[in-house]
Amino acid sequence: MYNELIAMPIFEERISPLLDVSETFVIYEVNNRKITQRAVININAMSERMRIQKLKEIGVSLIISGAVSRYLSYIISGCDIKHIPWASGPVDEVIESYLNDTLLTVKPTGGSCGGILRIKKEHAGRRCRNGEKKSDEEEN
């Protein structure tokens, strides 16, 4: 028999977009790949490090989340908690996908602004949405 506790940060029954600021978690108790219990908890800790530590104390062995900072990702791995970032959607659908080995995660490419990194003001008009440089003919 294999038991595990899986935590997901939630906002309105969906995975919270950013783990770092989440205080509400849904905890699933899973036994042999079947959900045996579901509980929603609030962790009002002073910092994100303390929230992760509290999840560890509860017995959480896996966190499935949306976006996460590199800092918090290091903290999670340091606590020996498995972590699956970049998940999204309703939490009940996400847990079912995980249990059925069909969970898809999508890490954004090129930064949070859709691939446009900081561009100097004088060159801002010379870039396409995907960051490629426009030719002078296209610009005029």
N, C-alpha and C positions, 0 to 999 in steps of 0.2 A: 504494500500500500504506500502510495507516494502523496504526501500532503505538501502544499505550499500556499503561502499568502502572497497575493499579487495586488499591488497598489497602483492606482491611476489618479492623477490630479484631475479634478472635474470642475466644470463651469456649466451650469444648466444642462446636466446629463450628457455633456460632451467632454472629450479630453480637453483640458485647459490648454490654451495655446502656448503658455510659457510655464514650465515647471518651477522656475526660480521664485516666482511670486505666489504660487498656489498654496493655499492653506486648507482647502477641502479636498479630501481623497475618498475614493471608493475602494474598499478593501474586499477582495474576493478570496474566500477560502476554497481551494481546489483540491479535490481528492481523486486521483486516477483520471485526470483530465475532465472531471465533472465539477461544476460549481456546487458546493454544499452550503455556502453562506455568502451573503452580500451585506456590507455595512458601509455607511457613509460617516466619516469622522472629520472633525475639524482639529487642526494642529496649529494653535496660536503660539508659535515659538518666536523667539527674538530674531532668529536668522534662518536662512535656508539650510545652513549646516545643521542647526538644531532640529529642523523638521525632518531631515534625512535620518539623523541619529534616532529620533523618536520612532520613525518607521522601522528602523533596525531593531529597536527595543521591543516593538510589538511582535516582531518575527517575520517581517516582510522579506522575501527573498528575491522579488522581481518588481521593478517599476517600469511600467509602460507609460510613456509621456509624449507630449508634443515637443516643441523646441526646448532646448536647455543650453545654458552657458557652458563654456569649457570648464570654468571654475567648479560649477556644481557637478558636472560630469566626473571630474577628478575626485570629488568628495564621495560620490556614489560608489565609484570603483574602489576607493579606499576603505569603504565600509563592507566590502565583499557582498554587495547587492548587485544582481544582474540588472542591466538597464537596456531597454529598447526605446530609443528616442525617435522622434519625427513621425509618430503615429497621429492620426486624427479621426474624428467621427464620434458617433454616440458610443459611450463606454460599453454598453451591453453588446453592441455589434463588434467592438474591438476585442473584447475578451473572448467572444465566440470565435472570431477569426484566429486569435492566438491559439486557442485550444484545438482548432482544426488545422493548424499549421498553414493558414492562408493569410496571415497578417502581412499587409504591405505597408512599408514606410517609405516616405519620399523626403529626402533631404534636399532643401532648396539649393540651387547652384548660384554662385556669383553674388552672394550677400542677400540681405533682406529686401533690397530695393529692386529686385528683379534683374540683377546683373549690372546695374549702373553703380559703379563705385564713385567716390568723390572725384569730381572733375573740376578743374580750375574754371572760374567764371568765364574767362575769355574764350574757352574752348567748348563751353556747354552746348552751343548751337551746332557744333560740328560732330556730334555723336548721335548715332542711331539709338533706339531703345535697347538694343542688345549690346551696346558698347562699341560697335564697329565704327570706324571713322568714315564719315561721308566724304565723297569727292566734292571738289569745288563746284562742279556742274550740277550736282544734285541739290546743293545748298542754295543756289541762285534760282 
